[in-house]
Structures are given as C-alpha cells and as structure tokens.
Amino acid sequence: MLLASPALARPEVSDVRVGVHADKTRVVVELSEAPSYRIFKLADPYRVVIDLPELEWPDIELPGARGLVSALRYGLFTPGTSRVVLDTSGPVAVKQVLLLEPRDGKGHRMVLDLEAVDRSRFLADLQSGAIESTTPLPVIQQAVALPVPAARTDPRPMIVIDAGHGGVDPGALSHSGIYEKDLMLQYAKELERQLLAGGRYRVAMTRRDDRFIPLRERVALAQQAEADLFISLHANTNASHKIQGASIYTLSENASDEEAGALAAKENKADIIAGVDLSNQTEVVSQILIDLAQRETMNLSKSAANLMVEEFKPRTRLLRNTHRFAGFAVLKSPSVPSLLIEVGYMSNPSEEKLLRTEGHRKKLATAMVEGLDRYFAVQEAFRQ
C-alpha cells in the first residue's frame, strides 16, 4: 500500500527489558528519543497495548515470559504508529508510567509498571479510557494504493493478493525462526510478478511491506477494488512437527449463514451487493438478498479452490481433503470470491526449508496462476 511517511528519521528502539519485582512487573523500552504514547488494555485474553510514534526496530532480542508478562510483540500498526502488545498472565493494572532522561549510557526510557488485580478492577479500568502523554501521537493520513478499476475500459479480471499478517501481527513462527508475515510477503510479491508478467490480469496488493491491516479492512479493500478474486496467503504450524502439506480454504456454510445475518442487521445496507441499494428493503428481504449473493460467491470460491488444488497436486505435497472450509474473516466478502491458501507447514523442518526457497515459491505461484487461468476460462465460457 502507498502510504504517507514522516520526513524525519524515525526514533529507534535500542532495548526492551522486563523486570520482576515483589509488587510489580516492570517493562522498559529504551529509545533514541522520548516518545509520545497511548496505553490501553484489552480483555479476553488480557493484554496491555502501547501505541508509540512509528519506530525503527533493529534486530534486538525480546524478553521471554517474565512476571505478569507472558509474551511481548511489536510492529507497525498504522502509518505513523508502532504498537507494542503485552500479553499478560491475568488481569493487571498500569501502576505507573515514567519517561526517564538518558543516563549512565542508557537512552530515553519508557517505563511501565504493571500490578496484578482482580477481574472486576481490570474491567472497571477499561471504562476509564487510555493513558496518554501530553503530546498526542502524530496523525498520518493513509493513502490507499488499491484503485477503483475502470472495469468498462479494462475487462481483465482484478486479482487482489493478501499477504497474511503483518506489522504487530507476525503470524506463526517457523522452525528456524522466520515469521509468517515476512515469508508470505515474498510469496505475494512472486504471485503478483507472475500475474503481471502474463498480462492477463490486473493486480492489487493489500500490503507491500511490514504493516498491520485489520482483517475486515482487507476485505473492504478487495471490495473497493471490485476484485474478481481475493487470495489470502498463509503458512501453517502444528504441535506435531511431522504434519506437512498445502491446503486451500473457502468459507464454510455455517459461517456464511451467520455472516449473512450480521450483514443484514447493519443499519446502512447500501452497496452491499454490487451496487444494489438495500436501504429501502425490509430486514427479511435484505437478509435473503445478501444470503443469495454470498451463496453465489461461495460457489465461485469453491470452483476456484477445486481448480487450484488440481494445479497444486503435481507440484507440492498436499494435506488430505485439501479443499477445506472455515469461517476466516478474510473470506467473508458477500460479493468477492475468496480463497485462503496455506502454502505448507512452517513447523515441519523439511517443509519449512522448502518453503523458504525461491524455486518452491515460484512453483507454487505458477500453480496459482494456472489455477486462475482455468477458473476464468470456465467463467468466460459460462458467459458466452
């Protein structure tokens, strides 16, 4: 995505530490300059979220589970905002926040003290809102790169490619320590390269770098681009390191029915189905129309998935029952046929090694392109 970026160099994080004390767990983020911040909490699971100005994160070792902090992750949340997420072992309160000046060879330090509390106190704190510095976080306007295509002048199908995860959401961690978000961006770019090289498709990407995009925004971007097919790329993990093989998901019937009901309940029903304004229809009619549209979309998704599986078979190992069904949020567009492709298991040492090779990446991208060629050839035949 094309995004506005600050003109000045971004502050840099030099260290992140977690210390355990008798009455608190202390989290310290050391930076090259004092940051503005916004801190809030989320329940179920318990988390403390710290939003900071967009930061440079060099390859520093993150602390493991310590005290009240069970895990720590970070990444770009939106343009101009970096996010640190602290998973906590139970309900906590933010006891104090300190900004310390450089001293004794250490840089600017943001200190966050957490203390254990009961659930009722935690939930009560949620109502009080975020803790913010006196200097607000910068607001960076986002320029979305996905265009609204001129379908009447360019009849080529529009394919939207979604590299799974990104930014503060790293996805799975591979056997050798590679994040799913980074590996899938490589696969997305290779698929884009092959699609554009063939000249038969228009292509848009939900992200081109390491940034976080909420799942429903990915769906919205595909709908905005009037996509003919949406492909979300992921890699799997399993506690058993023996499991391996690719799989392709489309939306399940049950999830579709629930989603259709949720869409019908929305107050503004305009443009939900390819420009058809439902705002003057009754709830019953709206739900029926949305349900029918989504069922047709599901059928197209299934057709694309089945053809894609056939192209994968001679090129890579597959799971049994390769075409699977689930309620992934990125598959829930009522108007855009959507596939979620799990390219393999990062938890299997031999498959993870294969997934990281350029040759395998090109081979799977070729399978996807040829599956798309077959799918759109069938659709064109039906239209004639």
N, C-alpha and C positions, 0 to 999 in steps of 0.2 A: 504494500500500500504506500502511496506517496503522502508523506506527512510533513508538516511544518516542523522545523527543528531550531533550537536556540542557536544564536550566532556565536555565543561564547562557549569556551571549553566547559565541559560538564565537570562537576565535583567528582572526586574519586574516592571509593571506599578502600581503605588500606588494611582493615582488620575487622572481624566480628568475633566477639567473645561472649560466653555465658558463664557466669559465676554463681555458685550455690552458697547461700548463707543461711543461718538459722531461721531468720524471719522472712526471707525473700529469695527470689532468683533474679539476678541482675544480668541484663542484656546490654552489651556495649557495642556500638557501631562507631568505628573510628574513620573520620573523613578528612579530606583536604581543606574543607571549609565548613562553617557552621550552617546547618540546614534549616529550612522551614519544615514543618511536619504536620501531619494529621494522623491521629491514632484512634482506632475504634475497635470494638470487639464483635465477634460473631459466635452464635451458639450452634450446637448440634452439627458438627463437632465444635468444641471450644477452640477459638482462635483469637489472637490479637494481631491486628493489621496495622502496619506503619506505612503511610504514604509519604514519600520524600520527593524532592525535585529529581529530575532524570539524572542518574548517576552512571559513572563508569565503574564496572565491577571487574577488576582484574582476577586472575585465576588464584583466588585465595581459598584456603581450606576452611570449610564451615564446621562449626562445632556440632557434635552429635547430641543425642538426648541427654539433657542435664537438668536436674531440679524439676521445676514446673514446665520446662520446655521439652516437648517430646520430639519436635522436628522444626527446622528453620529452612525457609526457601525464599528466593528473591527473584526479581525480574522486572522488565519493563511492563507497566500496566496499561498506560495510555501515553501518547506522545507528551513528554514533559513531566511524567510522573513515574517514578520507580516504586515498587511495592515490596515490602518485607512481610512475610506471613509467619507468625509463630504459632505452631500447633501446640496446645497445652494439654497436660495430662488430666486436667479437670477445670472447674470454674476458677477464674482468677480475677483480681482487681489490679489496676495500674496504680501502684502505691505512690510513685513519683516519676517525673521526667526531668532530667537535668541535661543542660548543654554546657560542657566544660571546655575551657580555652586550652590551646596547646600548652603542654608542659612536660618536662623531663623526656624530651624526644618523642612524645606522642602528639598526634594531631588533634583536631577538634573531635570531641567525643559526645555522642548522644547516648545518654544512659537511661535505661528503662528498668524500673524495679517492679517486679510482679509479686503479689502475695496470694496465697490460697484463700478462697472464700467459699461460702455455700452457694448453691444454685440460685436461691431467691435473691441474694445480694448481686450475683452476676447479672441476672435478668433485670433487676432494678437499675443497674448501671447502664444497661443498654438504652434505657429510656432517656438518660441524661445527655446522650449525644457524644460526639467525638471530642477528643482533647486536641487542641490546635495551637500552634505557635502564633505569636502576634503578627508575624509576617506570613501572609497566606501563600499557599502553593501557587506557582505560576499556572496560568490557564493558556494552554497551547491549542489552537484550533486545528482540527484534523481535516485534511483534505483527502477524501476518499478517492482512490485511484480507479475503482470499478466504474466504468462509464455506463450510461444508459444507451444500449446499442441502437443504431438505426436499422432495425430489422428489415424495413421495406427496401432499403438500398443495398443491404448486405445479407443475403439469405443463408450464409453459412451458419451452422449451429454454434451457439455460445456455450463453451465449457468453463465452469468455474472450478478451480482447483483449490482445495483447502488443505494446507499443511497443518496437521493436528497439533494442538497445544501451542506453546509459545510464551515468551516473557516469563511472568511469575508462575505460570503453569508449565513445568518442564515435562510432564508426562512420565512415562516409565524410564527407569534407569537400566541400561544394558548390562550384560555380563561383564563387559570391560570398562564400564563407567561412562558411556555415551548416553546423553539424554535423547529421548524420543523426539522432542521438538526439533533438535538440530538435524537428526537423521531424516526426518520427514520433510524438512525444508529442502534437503538435497533431492529427495525423490520428486517433490512437487516441481522443482525447477527443471529436472530432467524431463518430466512429463510435459511441461509447458514447452520446452525446447523442441521436443519431437512433434508435438501438435502443430506448433507454428511452422516448423520446417516443412511439414506436409502441405500447408496452405489450404487445408480443407475446413479449418475451424477458426473461430475467434476464441480467444482465451483470456481469462482474468484470474487473478490470484487473490485470495483473502489476505494473505500476508507474504511479504518478500524478505522479512528479516525477523529478528527475535523480539516479537511484541505480543502482548496478550490481547485477544479479541474474544469477548463473551460468545458463547455458543449461539445464542439466538441472533446476535449481530451477524454471524457468519451466514446464517440462513437468510437474514434480511438483505445482505449484500448480494447473495445469489438471486433473490427475487428482484432486487433493484436492477441487476444486470440482465434481467429477463433470460436467465440461463435455461438452456435446453437440457443440461445435465450438470449435476453438482457431485464432485468426487472429493471425499474427505479421506486423507491418507494417515494411517496409524500403524504402530507396531505393538505387538502383544507381549505380555510376560505371564509366567505361571510359576507357582511354587515348585513344580516339578520341572527340572531343567531338561527333561527328556522330550517334552512336547515341542513339536515344531510344525510349521506349515502355514500357508497363507489362507485367508478366508475373506468372504465378502458379505457384508450385512446390508439388508434393506429393512424398512420399518415393519414392525410386527402389526398384525391385525388389531390386537387389543390396544396397543399403544396408539394406533391410528384412531380408533374409536374415541378414546379418551381425549386425544388432541383435537379431534373434530368438535367434541363437546366444548372444550375450552375455547376454541376459536369462535364458536357460535355465540358464546356468552359475552364476547367482547362488545363494548358499547359502540365502537366505531367499526362497522363491518365493510366499509368501502374498500374496494380494490383487493379484497382477499382472494378472489378468484379471477385472475387475469383481467382485471379492469371491470368486472361486474359489480355494480353498486348494490350491496345488500342492505343498506341502511334503512330502507323503507319496508323491508320484508319482516314477517313475523319471526319469532325465535324458532318455531318449528320449521318453516321454510328455509331459514338461514342454515340451520343445522343440517338439513337434508342436502342442500346445495353444496355446502362445504364438505360434507361427508362423501358425496358423489365425486367431487373434484379430487379429494385426497385419495379415494379408492382408485380412480383412474391413474393418478400419479404413482400410486403404489404398484399398479400393474405394469406401468412403464419401467419403474425401478427394477422390478423382478425380471423383466425381459432383458434389461441391460446387464443385470448381475449374472444371469444364466449364460449369456454370450461371453461375458468377461471370464467366467470360470472356465469355459471351454478353451479360451486363449491362454489361460494360466497353466492348464494341465500339462502341456508338453514342456513347459519352461521352468517350473518350480514345484516343490513339494506342497501339497495341499492338505488341510485338515479334512477329516471325514465330514460329510454333509457340508461341503464348502460354502454353499449359499445359505446364510443364516439370517435370523430375524430378531430384531431387538428394538427397544424404544429410545435409541440415541437421539438427543435433542437436535443434532445437526441433520438428521434425516426427516425432520418433521415439517418441511415446507408443504403446503397443500397444493402447490402448483408446479414445483420443480422436481422432476425425478432425481433421486439422490442415492448414492452408494457410499458406504464406508468400507474402505479396503484396509484390512490388516495384512501387511506385507509379509509378516512372519513373526517369530518369537525372539525377542532380544534376550530372553533368559536362557535360551539354548546356546551353549558356547559355539557350536559349529555353525548354526544358522545365523547367529549374530555376526560372526566373522564374514559369512557370505553376504549378509545384508549391507555390510559396510563397503563392499567392493563396487567399483564403478561398473564393471561388467554386468553384475546382477541387477544393479539399479537400471541400467539401460535395457536389460532383458525384460524386466517387469513393466517398465514404461512402454516398451514396444507391445507387450501383451495388452496393456490398457488401450493403446491407440488402435490396435487391430480389433479389439472388442468394441470400441466406439464406432469404428468403420462399419462393422457388421450391424450394430444396433441401428445406426442412422440409415443404412441401406434398407433395412426392414421397414423403418418408419416412412421412408420415401416411397417404398413400394405400396404401402397401405394408402398413401395419399393419392396415388395415381388412379 
